[in-house]
Amino acid sequence: MRQGPLDLPRLELLRRRFGEQARWLMTQAELRRQARAKFSRAESLFFEREALEQASCEALAEHRAERLDRLAPPGPVLDLGCGIGGDLLALASRREVVAYERDPYRAELARANLRALGLRATVHSGEFPPDLKAAAAFCDPARRRNGRRMLDPEQGEPPLSSLLSLRVGLLAVKVAPGLESVPDSLGMELVGLPGECREAVLWSDCPGRRWGSFLDQEGWLELSAGPDPEPTGRLEPGAFLYDPEPTAVRARALGRLAEELEARPFDPRVAYLVGPQGCKHRLAACFELLEVLPFSLKRIQAAVRAAGWSRLEIKKRGHALTPEELRRKLRLSDSGGEGTLILTRQQDRPLALLARRSR
């Protein structure tokens, strides 16, 4: 059984009662605490560390399972590479599911998780046969090799080409959100939560379509891709800068967002929007611009001191310097107010924008 580093004094106490199972039990307790961020019933489930990191969170798995169930023809669904069952649980609550997992330990955990939630599905240990038939199939291919992430779905395990040859009514394949080149026969959905574009899925039912699905406290919001807005925004004190949600950026939905905000980009390569009015929006944080400076460490230090800021929020798009590197270079005072520093560029000119978050 796979285990991680543990609290040795607690482990010794558990060994006195549970013997050789103590280490595994303690690992499960630790993983269940971590899993609460992804699973509402984490205390009832069983996990393996790497598989938990890779598993879809419950809300996103439910969203995907609902779409697949709604659009697929009647019949069973395949889950190819089900891991510990993050997506399998959502699928099995709607349809008959036949799952495959080549790692025997993870397959056994998937079975245990189905039993824990009172769900039924068939979970096979091993590779899936190439001649499978089903109403639909979902696959989350392995996208890491030698510790490195791979963007190309053809380098995943299994490769995309082998999945496209399956005889299924509807196919959904999880891919890296940074994937840019999508086969013409597939559509791409970008799925995100506040502050993060979490997943991307290729769908066989909508060739050429690209869209976003965003979940916040108000529920799900669908974002349609469209033409990029013209970069006519003006960077000047008193204007309002919008930092769009990563899901909107990945989904190429800035055009509609720009219209709603009456804002425009100031550079075609930078996904900030700027406009004359500030407003609250689900898909963009808003900042009032106070000062626009050519990037210079000395000028930034002087401007931050003049503003009386000691707590600094640092954001960036289109700038090589990371917020962590800049924070180390700035000597902030011990007491003072709070402000925002935005690192960006316009027409290859690095800029520093002093701003105040609009609440």
BELCOR-V868436 format. One record per residue. N is the residue number from 0. SS is DSSP state (2 for helix, 1 for strand, 0 for the rest). PHI is phi as a letter, one per 30 degrees, with the letter a starting at -180 (999 if undefined). NEAR is the number of other C-alpha atoms within 8 Angstrom. Layout:
# BELCOR-V868436
N_SS_PHI_NEAR + N_SS_PHI_NEAR
This chain:
# BELCOR-V868436
0_0_999_4 + 1_0_d_5 + 2_0_b_9 + 3_0_c_6 + 4_0_d_4 + 5_0_b_8 + 6_0_d_6 + 7_2_d_6 + 8_2_e_6 + 9_2_d_7 + 10_2_d_12 + 11_2_d_8 + 12_2_d_8 + 13_2_d_11 + 14_2_d_12 + 15_2_d_7 + 16_2_c_7 + 17_2_c_8 + 18_2_i_8 + 19_2_d_6 + 20_2_d_8 + 21_2_e_12 + 22_2_d_12 + 23_2_d_10 + 24_2_d_8 + 25_2_d_10 + 26_2_d_11 + 27_2_d_10 + 28_2_d_8 + 29_2_d_8 + 30_2_d_11 + 31_2_d_13 + 32_2_d_9 + 33_2_d_7 + 34_2_d_10 + 35_0_e_11 + 36_0_d_7 + 37_0_c_10 + 38_0_b_9 + 39_0_d_7 + 40_0_c_7 + 41_2_e_12 + 42_2_d_7 + 43_2_c_8 + 44_0_c_10 + 45_0_b_11 + 46_0_b_11 + 47_0_b_11 + 48_2_e_9 + 49_2_d_6 + 50_2_d_11 + 51_2_d_10 + 52_2_d_6 + 53_2_d_6 + 54_0_d_11 + 55_0_d_9 + 56_0_d_10 + 57_2_e_12 + 58_2_d_7 + 59_2_d_9 + 60_2_d_12 + 61_2_d_11 + 62_2_d_8 + 63_2_d_8 + 64_2_d_12 + 65_2_d_9 + 66_2_d_8 + 67_2_d_11 + 68_2_d_10 + 69_2_d_6 + 70_2_c_7 + 71_0_d_10 + 72_0_d_8 + 73_0_e_5 + 74_0_k_9 + 75_0_d_11 + 76_1_c_14 + 77_1_c_12 + 78_1_c_14 + 79_1_c_12 + 80_0_i_11 + 81_0_d_16 + 82_0_h_12 + 83_0_d_16 + 84_0_j_12 + 85_2_e_13 + 86_2_d_14 + 87_2_e_12 + 88_2_d_11 + 89_2_d_12 + 90_2_d_14 + 91_2_d_12 + 92_0_d_7 + 93_0_b_9 + 94_0_b_10 + 95_0_d_11 + 96_1_b_13 + 97_1_c_12 + 98_1_c_14 + 99_1_b_16 + 100_1_b_17 + 101_0_d_9 + 102_0_d_9 + 103_2_d_9 + 104_2_d_7 + 105_2_d_12 + 106_2_d_17 + 107_2_d_9 + 108_2_d_12 + 109_2_d_14 + 110_2_d_9 + 111_2_d_10 + 112_2_d_14 + 113_2_d_13 + 114_2_d_9 + 115_2_d_9 + 116_0_c_7 + 117_0_i_6 + 118_0_c_10 + 119_0_b_8 + 120_0_a_10 + 121_1_c_7 + 122_1_c_11 + 123_1_c_9 + 124_1_c_10 + 125_0_k_9 + 126_0_d_7 + 127_0_d_8 + 128_0_d_5 + 129_0_d_6 + 130_0_c_6 + 131_0_d_8 + 132_1_b_7 + 133_1_a_12 + 134_1_d_13 + 135_1_a_16 + 136_1_b_13 + 137_1_b_12 + 138_1_b_11 + 139_1_c_10 + 140_0_d_12 + 141_1_d_7 + 142_0_b_11 + 143_1_b_9 + 144_1_b_7 + 145_0_h_4 + 146_0_i_5 + 147_1_c_6 + 148_1_d_7 + 149_0_c_11 + 150_0_d_10 + 151_0_d_7 + 152_2_d_10 + 153_2_d_8 + 154_2_c_11 + 155_0_d_13 + 156_1_b_7 + 157_0_d_10 + 158_0_d_11 + 159_2_e_10 + 160_2_d_7 + 161_2_d_9 + 162_2_d_8 + 163_2_d_7 + 164_0_d_6 + 165_0_d_10 + 166_1_c_8 + 167_1_b_10 + 168_1_d_9 + 169_1_b_14 + 170_1_b_13 + 171_1_b_13 + 172_1_b_11 + 173_1_d_12 + 174_1_b_13 + 175_0_d_9 + 176_0_e_10 + 177_0_d_6 + 178_0_d_9 + 179_0_c_4 + 180_0_c_4 + 181_0_c_8 + 182_0_e_6 + 183_0_d_7 + 184_0_d_8 + 185_0_b_14 + 186_1_c_15 + 187_1_b_13 + 188_1_c_13 + 189_1_c_17 + 190_1_b_14 + 191_1_b_15 + 192_1_c_11 + 193_0_e_8 + 194_0_i_7 + 195_1_a_9 + 196_1_d_13 + 197_1_d_9 + 198_1_b_11 + 199_1_b_12 + 200_1_b_12 + 201_1_c_13 + 202_1_c_14 + 203_0_d_11 + 204_0_c_8 + 205_0_b_9 + 206_0_e_10 + 207_0_i_10 + 208_0_d_8 + 209_1_b_12 + 210_1_a_14 + 211_1_c_17 + 212_1_b_13 + 213_1_b_13 + 214_1_c_11 + 215_1_b_8 + 216_0_d_4 + 217_0_d_5 + 218_1_j_6 + 219_1_d_8 + 220_1_b_7 + 221_1_c_8 + 222_1_c_11 + 223_1_c_11 + 224_0_d_12 + 225_0_a_9 + 226_0_d_7 + 227_0_d_8 + 228_0_d_9 + 229_0_d_7 + 230_0_d_9 + 231_0_c_8 + 232_0_d_11 + 233_0_c_8 + 234_0_d_8 + 235_0_a_9 + 236_0_e_9 + 237_0_j_8 + 238_0_d_14 + 239_1_c_13 + 240_1_c_12 + 241_1_c_11 + 242_1_c_10 + 243_1_d_13 + 244_0_e_13 + 245_2_e_10 + 246_2_d_15 + 247_2_d_13 + 248_2_d_11 + 249_2_d_12 + 250_0_d_14 + 251_0_h_14 + 252_0_c_17 + 253_2_d_14 + 254_2_d_12 + 255_2_d_9 + 256_2_d_9 + 257_2_d_12 + 258_2_d_8 + 259_2_d_7 + 260_2_c_8 + 261_0_h_9 + 262_0_b_12 + 263_1_b_13 + 264_0_d_15 + 265_0_c_14 + 266_0_a_11 + 267_0_d_8 + 268_0_c_5 + 269_0_c_11 + 270_0_d_12 + 271_1_c_11 + 272_1_c_14 + 273_1_b_15 + 274_1_a_14 + 275_0_d_9 + 276_0_b_7 + 277_0_c_11 + 278_0_a_6 + 279_0_d_8 + 280_1_b_6 + 281_0_d_5 + 282_0_c_8 + 283_1_a_10 + 284_1_d_13 + 285_1_c_14 + 286_1_b_12 + 287_1_d_14 + 288_1_d_15 + 289_1_c_11 + 290_1_a_9 + 291_1_c_12 + 292_1_b_10 + 293_1_d_8 + 294_0_d_9 + 295_0_a_8 + 296_2_e_8 + 297_2_d_6 + 298_2_d_9 + 299_2_d_11 + 300_2_e_10 + 301_2_d_8 + 302_2_d_8 + 303_2_d_10 + 304_2_d_10 + 305_2_d_7 + 306_2_d_6 + 307_0_i_8 + 308_1_c_15 + 309_1_c_11 + 310_1_c_9 + 311_1_b_9 + 312_1_d_8 + 313_1_c_9 + 314_1_b_9 + 315_1_a_10 + 316_0_b_10 + 317_0_i_9 + 318_0_b_10 + 319_0_d_4 + 320_0_d_6 + 321_0_d_8 + 322_2_e_9 + 323_2_d_6 + 324_2_d_8 + 325_2_d_9 + 326_2_d_8 + 327_2_d_7 + 328_2_d_7 + 329_0_d_8 + 330_0_c_7 + 331_0_d_8 + 332_0_d_8 + 333_0_d_5 + 334_0_b_6 + 335_0_l_9 + 336_1_d_8 + 337_1_b_9 + 338_1_b_12 + 339_1_b_12 + 340_1_c_12 + 341_1_c_11 + 342_1_c_14 + 343_1_a_13 + 344_1_a_13 + 345_1_b_9 + 346_0_h_5 + 347_0_i_5 + 348_1_c_7 + 349_1_d_11 + 350_1_b_12 + 351_1_b_14 + 352_1_c_13 + 353_1_d_13 + 354_1_b_13 + 355_1_b_10 + 356_1_d_10 + 357_0_d_8 + 358_0_c_4
